[in-house]
Amino acid sequence: MDGTGTVTGVIDWDGATRGNADFDLFTLRFDLALRAPELHVDVPDTVALVCWAHMSLRMVDWAIRHFTASDVTVWLDLAQRLRP
């Protein structure tokens, strides 16, 4: 972050992978929506819908398989809120 509080870079020691950098940004957007909703990550419109669809399915599936029904609802609500 710079002196004004603007995020100027991201270091990801775990989740980022080789491939589409915009998808990594959208993954970060989902994480921040829960952990720091006041922060926002911009993703180009050309890939936003595809990234949103993938992350929505991924997180809802993960919640169904590993958590409670209320956790599934949290991810469904978040997916709806983040839809481009």
Order of alpha helices (4+ residues) and beta strands (2+ residues): alpha-alpha-alpha
